[in-house]
Amino acid sequence: MGSAVTNKPDILRHPTLLTSFVSFFSFEGNANDVKDSHNGTVTGATQVEGTRYNTFSYNFNGSSQYITLGTHADFEAVNIAVSAWVYPTATTVLKKVVAKRNNTSIQWALQVNATNPRWEFTITIGGTTYTVTATVNFTTNSWYHLVGTYDGAKVRLYVNGLEVGTAVTITGNITSYATMPVLFGARCANGVVTPGADYFGGRIDEVGIWGRGLTEDEVRDLYYGGNGLPYAEVSRGQAVLPNRNPQPIFGTNEGLWLASMHGYFVVGRVITKECEAIEIPDPLVFKDSTRYFEKTEQHGGLLRGNVVLIRPIRRR
């Protein structure tokens, strides 16, 4: 198992993601909450290789393994956001990634649709359950970043930094089932508040829970910066930065990757959207308010548009 990449962006230093931040599980050696004290209890799940920036994640066998956080008042917020990196090893439907629910009493859950292998976020508000489902099936053996969020006005689902499905416009408070525990990799069995159904098969990593909805920019920071790129992109040695929200370039002389923290970043060779190769011998700084890359003042010059890194990205 390879070592973790150094100098990784740190979610705990992000300028806004700490607001109403309830819990964060890096799964580095255990299932402890590195933000607070809502530590998880592991049943059967085993530690395996994690996402790009992490040495470890937890692997679940899809039939009996889960992690429970138990119950706590912090999980009863009137708004919510749930984030996780997920690596499915099967396309089996009706599985739970992060869930506070049983078969009928549903507070919220990141899960797999009951009919198709598609990610979805389900939540009960004012006694009525609403669900946003992705429109494309996921595949096995790839990392996906999932965020389900409710900000008091809309229910949304994001996959790999992009909003998917049809957002639900609704107001009101989340319906609370205070005796229902939060589970990773399963839900509670039918009619009860003890684990026992819809076991997920695959890896789960970097789970975060907020007592508020997340903004689109925060979701993208989590995806592009907080944990790097999925293996599908990393293995090509390239990274596409979306034109609508460029991200900083970050790395060392061993490789380049993306980061959400603002400031100065290492050199690199890039290709612009117009396929013009540009050598960047000096650090770049990300201008957040105007959304473009700019060299440091002493060097001048601008770099705009979609950017593809062509220097190989280090893969653990």
FIMIDREN-953509 format. One record per residue (C-alpha): x, y negated, z; residue in one letter; residue number from 0; chain. Coordinates in steps of 0.02 Angstrom, whole numbers, m for minus. Example, Ala and Ser with C-alpha at 12.3 -4.5 7.8 and 13.67 -1.06 7.14 Angstrom:
2
+--------+--------+--------+------+-----+-------+
|      x |      y |      z | rest |  nr | kette |
+--------+--------+--------+------+-----+-------+
|    615 |    225 |    390 |    A |   0 |     A |
|    684 |     53 |    357 |    S |   1 |     A |
+--------+--------+--------+------+-----+-------+
# end
This chain:
316
+--------+--------+--------+------+-----+-------+
|      x |      y |      z | rest |  nr | kette |
+--------+--------+--------+------+-----+-------+
|      0 |      0 |      0 |    M |   0 |     A |
|     77 |   m165 |    m53 |    G |   1 |     A |
|    111 |   m312 |     58 |    S |   2 |     A |
|     m3 |   m463 |     60 |    A |   3 |     A |
|     41 |   m614 |    m45 |    V |   4 |     A |
|    119 |   m752 |     59 |    T |   5 |     A |
|     64 |   m935 |     62 |    N |   6 |     A |
|   m117 |   m885 |     32 |    K |   7 |     A |
|   m252 |  m1019 |     50 |    P |   8 |     A |
|   m328 |  m1012 |    224 |    D |   9 |     A |
|   m516 |  m1026 |    242 |    I |  10 |     A |
|   m491 |  m1087 |    420 |    L |  11 |     A |
|   m402 |  m1243 |    355 |    R |  12 |     A |
|   m534 |  m1287 |    224 |    H |  13 |     A |
|   m601 |  m1465 |    243 |    P |  14 |     A |
|   m787 |  m1418 |    246 |    T |  15 |     A |
|   m807 |  m1230 |    261 |    L |  16 |     A |
|   m781 |  m1237 |    449 |    L |  17 |     A |
|   m944 |  m1333 |    469 |    T |  18 |     A |
|  m1074 |  m1217 |    548 |    S |  19 |     A |
|   m954 |  m1072 |    520 |    F |  20 |     A |
|  m1014 |   m926 |    625 |    V |  21 |     A |
|   m901 |   m778 |    587 |    S |  22 |     A |
|   m761 |   m723 |    472 |    F |  23 |     A |
|   m693 |   m547 |    452 |    F |  24 |     A |
|   m525 |   m530 |    363 |    S |  25 |     A |
|   m517 |   m343 |    406 |    F |  26 |     A |
|   m329 |   m351 |    431 |    E |  27 |     A |
|   m303 |   m201 |    543 |    G |  28 |     A |
|   m474 |   m207 |    626 |    N |  29 |     A |
|   m653 |   m271 |    611 |    A |  30 |     A |
|   m630 |   m418 |    730 |    N |  31 |     A |
|   m707 |   m588 |    699 |    D |  32 |     A |
|   m560 |   m706 |    672 |    V |  33 |     A |
|   m672 |   m859 |    688 |    K |  34 |     A |
|   m768 |   m814 |    846 |    D |  35 |     A |
|   m795 |   m661 |    954 |    S |  36 |     A |
|   m928 |   m564 |    859 |    H |  37 |     A |
|   m813 |   m416 |    834 |    N |  38 |     A |
|   m872 |   m268 |    732 |    G |  39 |     A |
|   m884 |    m87 |    788 |    T |  40 |     A |
|   m827 |     33 |    652 |    V |  41 |     A |
|   m916 |    198 |    621 |    T |  42 |     A |
|   m818 |    306 |    499 |    G |  43 |     A |
|   m760 |    169 |    379 |    A |  44 |     A |
|   m573 |    175 |    342 |    T |  45 |     A |
|   m444 |     43 |    301 |    Q |  46 |     A |
|   m381 |     39 |    121 |    V |  47 |     A |
|   m302 |    m90 |      6 |    E |  48 |     A |
|   m392 |   m256 |      9 |    G |  49 |     A |
|   m419 |   m402 |   m109 |    T |  50 |     A |
|   m278 |   m497 |   m192 |    R |  51 |     A |
|   m227 |   m593 |    m36 |    Y |  52 |     A |
|   m264 |   m459 |     92 |    N |  53 |     A |
|   m171 |   m302 |    139 |    T |  54 |     A |
|   m328 |   m213 |    200 |    F |  55 |     A |
|   m514 |   m195 |    170 |    S |  56 |     A |
|   m637 |    m66 |    236 |    Y |  57 |     A |
|   m694 |     79 |    127 |    N |  58 |     A |
|   m868 |    154 |    152 |    F |  59 |     A |
|   m915 |    330 |     93 |    N |  60 |     A |
|  m1093 |    288 |     39 |    G |  61 |     A |
|  m1175 |    416 |    153 |    S |  62 |     A |
|  m1140 |    385 |    337 |    S |  63 |     A |
|  m1015 |    245 |    368 |    Q |  64 |     A |
|  m1046 |     67 |    425 |    Y |  65 |     A |
|   m988 |    m75 |    538 |    I |  66 |     A |
|  m1106 |   m158 |    661 |    T |  67 |     A |
|  m1091 |   m331 |    738 |    L |  68 |     A |
|  m1238 |   m303 |    854 |    G |  69 |     A |
|  m1353 |   m449 |    892 |    T |  70 |     A |
|  m1315 |   m627 |    943 |    H |  71 |     A |
|  m1404 |   m794 |    945 |    A |  72 |     A |
|  m1276 |   m861 |    820 |    D |  73 |     A |
|  m1353 |   m746 |    688 |    F |  74 |     A |
|  m1525 |   m824 |    711 |    E |  75 |     A |
|  m1489 |   m988 |    620 |    A |  76 |     A |
|  m1633 |  m1068 |    523 |    V |  77 |     A |
|  m1521 |  m1079 |    367 |    N |  78 |     A |
|  m1387 |   m955 |    312 |    I |  79 |     A |
|  m1246 |   m914 |    194 |    A |  80 |     A |
|  m1165 |   m743 |    181 |    V |  81 |     A |
|  m1007 |   m711 |     81 |    S |  82 |     A |
|   m913 |   m549 |     44 |    A |  83 |     A |
|   m790 |   m471 |    m77 |    W |  84 |     A |
|   m855 |   m303 |   m137 |    V |  85 |     A |
|   m776 |   m161 |   m236 |    Y |  86 |     A |
|   m912 |    m34 |   m281 |    P |  87 |     A |
|   m858 |    144 |   m322 |    T |  88 |     A |
|  m1031 |    196 |   m381 |    A |  89 |     A |
|  m1177 |    113 |   m469 |    T |  90 |     A |
|  m1304 |    190 |   m352 |    T |  91 |     A |
|  m1453 |     76 |   m322 |    V |  92 |     A |
|  m1534 |     24 |   m158 |    L |  93 |     A |
|  m1375 |     m4 |    m57 |    K |  94 |     A |
|  m1332 |   m136 |     72 |    K |  95 |     A |
|  m1172 |   m238 |     83 |    V |  96 |     A |
|  m1210 |   m355 |    228 |    V |  97 |     A |
|  m1383 |   m337 |    303 |    A |  98 |     A |
|  m1493 |   m390 |    448 |    K |  99 |     A |
|  m1645 |   m286 |    407 |    R | 100 |     A |
|  m1730 |   m116 |    404 |    N | 101 |     A |
|  m1856 |    m56 |    274 |    N | 102 |     A |
|  m1994 |   m178 |    319 |    T | 103 |     A |
|  m1921 |   m307 |    438 |    S | 104 |     A |
|  m1804 |   m410 |    329 |    I | 105 |     A |
|  m1710 |   m560 |    396 |    Q | 106 |     A |
|  m1579 |   m569 |    257 |    W | 107 |     A |
|  m1462 |   m458 |    158 |    A | 108 |     A |
|  m1333 |   m451 |     19 |    L | 109 |     A |
|  m1377 |   m290 |    m68 |    Q | 110 |     A |
|  m1396 |   m186 |   m226 |    V | 111 |     A |
|  m1563 |   m195 |   m316 |    N | 112 |     A |
|  m1682 |    m48 |   m295 |    A | 113 |     A |
|  m1697 |    m14 |   m483 |    T | 114 |     A |
|  m1536 |    m70 |   m568 |    N | 115 |     A |
|  m1354 |    m84 |   m510 |    P | 116 |     A |
|  m1367 |   m272 |   m489 |    R | 117 |     A |
|  m1319 |   m383 |   m344 |    W | 118 |     A |
|  m1456 |   m474 |   m252 |    E | 119 |     A |
|  m1490 |   m582 |   m100 |    F | 120 |     A |
|  m1651 |   m559 |     m4 |    T | 121 |     A |
|  m1716 |   m665 |    139 |    I | 122 |     A |
|  m1878 |   m691 |    236 |    T | 123 |     A |
|  m1935 |   m871 |    262 |    I | 124 |     A |
|  m2094 |   m912 |    355 |    G | 125 |     A |
|  m2147 |   m730 |    351 |    G | 126 |     A |
|  m2129 |   m708 |    162 |    T | 127 |     A |
|  m1981 |   m617 |     83 |    T | 128 |     A |
|  m1893 |   m695 |    m67 |    Y | 129 |     A |
|  m1760 |   m612 |   m175 |    T | 130 |     A |
|  m1638 |   m675 |   m306 |    V | 131 |     A |
|  m1567 |   m539 |   m418 |    T | 132 |     A |
|  m1424 |   m545 |   m542 |    A | 133 |     A |
|  m1473 |   m515 |   m724 |    T | 134 |     A |
|  m1322 |   m407 |   m769 |    V | 135 |     A |
|  m1272 |   m237 |   m702 |    N | 136 |     A |
|  m1108 |   m226 |   m607 |    F | 137 |     A |
|   m975 |    m96 |   m647 |    T | 138 |     A |
|   m873 |     13 |   m532 |    T | 139 |     A |
|   m693 |     m8 |   m475 |    N | 140 |     A |
|   m688 |   m199 |   m490 |    S | 141 |     A |
|   m690 |   m333 |   m357 |    W | 142 |     A |
|   m843 |   m447 |   m351 |    Y | 143 |     A |
|   m866 |   m601 |   m244 |    H | 144 |     A |
|  m1045 |   m620 |   m179 |    L | 145 |     A |
|  m1126 |   m767 |    m91 |    V | 146 |     A |
|  m1308 |   m775 |    m38 |    G | 147 |     A |
|  m1362 |   m945 |     26 |    T | 148 |     A |
|  m1516 |  m1034 |     91 |    Y | 149 |     A |
|  m1502 |  m1220 |    131 |    D | 150 |     A |
|  m1681 |  m1256 |    184 |    G | 151 |     A |
|  m1735 |  m1295 |      6 |    A | 152 |     A |
|  m1673 |  m1157 |   m110 |    K | 153 |     A |
|  m1621 |   m976 |   m103 |    V | 154 |     A |
|  m1473 |   m942 |   m218 |    R | 155 |     A |
|  m1355 |   m801 |   m265 |    L | 156 |     A |
|  m1179 |   m824 |   m332 |    Y | 157 |     A |
|  m1071 |   m689 |   m411 |    V | 158 |     A |
|   m888 |   m727 |   m444 |    N | 159 |     A |
|   m914 |   m913 |   m415 |    G | 160 |     A |
|  m1063 |   m932 |   m533 |    L | 161 |     A |
|  m1246 |   m946 |   m490 |    E | 162 |     A |
|  m1346 |   m797 |   m556 |    V | 163 |     A |
|  m1529 |   m751 |   m564 |    G | 164 |     A |
|  m1668 |   m875 |   m533 |    T | 165 |     A |
|  m1655 |   m982 |   m378 |    A | 166 |     A |
|  m1810 |   m987 |   m267 |    V | 167 |     A |
|  m1874 |  m1157 |   m211 |    T | 168 |     A |
|  m1943 |  m1141 |    m35 |    I | 169 |     A |
|  m1939 |  m1234 |    129 |    T | 170 |     A |
|  m1953 |  m1172 |    307 |    G | 171 |     A |
|  m1853 |  m1074 |    434 |    N | 172 |     A |
|  m1784 |   m899 |    414 |    I | 173 |     A |
|  m1895 |   m771 |    501 |    T | 174 |     A |
|  m1797 |   m704 |    648 |    S | 175 |     A |
|  m1785 |   m522 |    700 |    Y | 176 |     A |
|  m1673 |   m553 |    850 |    A | 177 |     A |
|  m1658 |   m371 |    900 |    T | 178 |     A |
|  m1598 |   m321 |    726 |    M | 179 |     A |
|  m1407 |   m303 |    717 |    P | 180 |     A |
|  m1299 |   m366 |    575 |    V | 181 |     A |
|  m1225 |   m218 |    479 |    L | 182 |     A |
|  m1091 |   m202 |    347 |    F | 183 |     A |
|  m1116 |    m58 |    225 |    G | 184 |     A |
|  m1291 |     m5 |    279 |    A | 185 |     A |
|  m1458 |    m62 |    348 |    R | 186 |     A |
|  m1559 |     m6 |    497 |    C | 187 |     A |
|  m1663 |    152 |    476 |    A | 188 |     A |
|  m1848 |    141 |    437 |    N | 189 |     A |
|  m1948 |     54 |    573 |    G | 190 |     A |
|  m1807 |     42 |    699 |    V | 191 |     A |
|  m1658 |    m69 |    743 |    V | 192 |     A |
|  m1523 |     65 |    736 |    T | 193 |     A |
|  m1413 |     99 |    582 |    P | 194 |     A |
|  m1465 |    237 |    466 |    G | 195 |     A |
|  m1504 |    197 |    282 |    A | 196 |     A |
|  m1446 |    130 |    114 |    D | 197 |     A |
|  m1261 |    163 |    143 |    Y | 198 |     A |
|  m1144 |     71 |     24 |    F | 199 |     A |
|  m1007 |    164 |    m69 |    G | 200 |     A |
|   m847 |     65 |    m96 |    G | 201 |     A |
|   m741 |    m71 |    m14 |    R | 202 |     A |
|   m797 |   m228 |     77 |    I | 203 |     A |
|   m680 |   m369 |    124 |    D | 204 |     A |
|   m674 |   m550 |    185 |    E | 205 |     A |
|   m852 |   m563 |    253 |    V | 206 |     A |
|   m907 |   m737 |    307 |    G | 207 |     A |
|  m1068 |   m797 |    389 |    I | 208 |     A |
|  m1124 |   m979 |    403 |    W | 209 |     A |
|  m1271 |  m1057 |    494 |    G | 210 |     A |
|  m1308 |  m1166 |    342 |    R | 211 |     A |
|  m1315 |  m1154 |    154 |    G | 212 |     A |
|  m1154 |  m1177 |     54 |    L | 213 |     A |
|  m1134 |  m1299 |    m90 |    T | 214 |     A |
|  m1085 |  m1245 |   m264 |    E | 215 |     A |
|   m911 |  m1318 |   m240 |    D | 216 |     A |
|   m887 |  m1225 |    m76 |    E | 217 |     A |
|   m939 |  m1062 |   m158 |    V | 218 |     A |
|   m812 |  m1091 |   m296 |    R | 219 |     A |
|   m677 |  m1132 |   m171 |    D | 220 |     A |
|   m711 |   m965 |    m88 |    L | 221 |     A |
|   m699 |   m875 |   m254 |    Y | 222 |     A |
|   m559 |   m965 |   m346 |    Y | 223 |     A |
|   m458 |  m1016 |   m195 |    G | 224 |     A |
|   m506 |   m922 |    m39 |    G | 225 |     A |
|   m461 |   m750 |   m104 |    N | 226 |     A |
|   m384 |   m770 |   m277 |    G | 227 |     A |
|   m441 |   m681 |   m433 |    L | 228 |     A |
|   m526 |   m513 |   m460 |    P | 229 |     A |
|   m413 |   m377 |   m526 |    Y | 230 |     A |
|   m491 |   m387 |   m700 |    A | 231 |     A |
|   m413 |   m560 |   m721 |    E | 232 |     A |
|   m254 |   m530 |   m623 |    V | 233 |     A |
|   m206 |   m376 |   m724 |    S | 234 |     A |
|   m204 |   m480 |   m884 |    R | 235 |     A |
|    m83 |   m603 |   m807 |    G | 236 |     A |
|   m199 |   m747 |   m849 |    Q | 237 |     A |
|   m322 |   m858 |   m759 |    A | 238 |     A |
|   m455 |   m965 |   m843 |    V | 239 |     A |
|   m499 |  m1125 |   m751 |    L | 240 |     A |
|   m678 |  m1179 |   m791 |    P | 241 |     A |
|   m689 |  m1347 |   m877 |    N | 242 |     A |
|   m834 |  m1402 |   m766 |    R | 243 |     A |
|   m733 |  m1381 |   m606 |    N | 244 |     A |
|   m544 |  m1362 |   m632 |    P | 245 |     A |
|   m446 |  m1287 |   m490 |    Q | 246 |     A |
|   m268 |  m1316 |   m429 |    P | 247 |     A |
|   m125 |  m1205 |   m482 |    I | 248 |     A |
|    m32 |  m1127 |   m337 |    F | 249 |     A |
|    110 |  m1006 |   m318 |    G | 250 |     A |
|    295 |   m974 |   m297 |    T | 251 |     A |
|    436 |   m924 |   m412 |    N | 252 |     A |
|    364 |   m748 |   m402 |    E | 253 |     A |
|    201 |   m794 |   m488 |    G | 254 |     A |
|     54 |   m912 |   m505 |    L | 255 |     A |
|   m124 |   m904 |   m444 |    W | 256 |     A |
|   m267 |  m1019 |   m398 |    L | 257 |     A |
|   m290 |  m1114 |   m237 |    A | 258 |     A |
|   m425 |  m1227 |   m166 |    S | 259 |     A |
|   m317 |  m1330 |    m51 |    M | 260 |     A |
|   m276 |  m1501 |   m121 |    H | 261 |     A |
|    m97 |  m1564 |   m137 |    G | 262 |     A |
|     58 |  m1525 |   m238 |    Y | 263 |     A |
|     79 |  m1362 |   m330 |    F | 264 |     A |
|    218 |  m1269 |   m418 |    V | 265 |     A |
|    274 |  m1281 |   m596 |    V | 266 |     A |
|    209 |  m1171 |   m735 |    G | 267 |     A |
|    183 |  m1151 |   m921 |    R | 268 |     A |
|      3 |  m1176 |   m976 |    V | 269 |     A |
|   m103 |  m1172 |  m1132 |    I | 270 |     A |
|   m241 |  m1301 |  m1148 |    T | 271 |     A |
|   m415 |  m1269 |  m1217 |    K | 272 |     A |
|   m348 |  m1324 |  m1386 |    E | 273 |     A |
|   m215 |  m1186 |  m1374 |    C | 274 |     A |
|    m75 |  m1313 |  m1358 |    E | 275 |     A |
|     68 |  m1243 |  m1255 |    A | 276 |     A |
|    131 |  m1366 |  m1124 |    I | 277 |     A |
|    282 |  m1343 |  m1014 |    E | 278 |     A |
|    253 |  m1418 |   m843 |    I | 279 |     A |
|    424 |  m1437 |   m759 |    P | 280 |     A |
|    356 |  m1534 |   m611 |    D | 281 |     A |
|    224 |  m1506 |   m478 |    P | 282 |     A |
|     43 |  m1550 |   m515 |    L | 283 |     A |
|    m85 |  m1630 |   m401 |    V | 284 |     A |
|   m272 |  m1601 |   m413 |    F | 285 |     A |
|   m375 |  m1762 |   m422 |    K | 286 |     A |
|   m535 |  m1708 |   m336 |    D | 287 |     A |
|   m643 |  m1860 |   m372 |    S | 288 |     A |
|   m611 |  m1862 |   m560 |    T | 289 |     A |
|   m587 |  m1674 |   m583 |    R | 290 |     A |
|   m427 |  m1664 |   m680 |    Y | 291 |     A |
|   m246 |  m1614 |   m656 |    F | 292 |     A |
|   m118 |  m1751 |   m645 |    E | 293 |     A |
|     70 |  m1743 |   m625 |    K | 294 |     A |
|    147 |  m1827 |   m476 |    T | 295 |     A |
|    164 |  m2014 |   m490 |    E | 296 |     A |
|    350 |  m2014 |   m520 |    Q | 297 |     A |
|    327 |  m1906 |   m675 |    H | 298 |     A |
|    161 |  m1966 |   m747 |    G | 299 |     A |
|     55 |  m1877 |   m877 |    G | 300 |     A |
|   m112 |  m1787 |   m875 |    L | 301 |     A |
|   m175 |  m1612 |   m904 |    L | 302 |     A |
|   m361 |  m1592 |   m940 |    R | 303 |     A |
|   m486 |  m1463 |  m1000 |    G | 304 |     A |
|   m489 |  m1274 |   m983 |    N | 305 |     A |
|   m318 |  m1209 |   m934 |    V | 306 |     A |
|   m254 |  m1033 |   m955 |    V | 307 |     A |
|   m101 |   m982 |   m856 |    L | 308 |     A |
|     12 |   m877 |   m966 |    I | 309 |     A |
|    152 |   m848 |   m843 |    R | 310 |     A |
|    119 |   m675 |   m770 |    P | 311 |     A |
|     25 |   m679 |   m606 |    I | 312 |     A |
|    100 |   m570 |   m472 |    R | 313 |     A |
|     m7 |   m421 |   m430 |    R | 314 |     A |
|     20 |   m335 |   m263 |    R | 315 |     A |
+--------+--------+--------+------+-----+-------+
# end
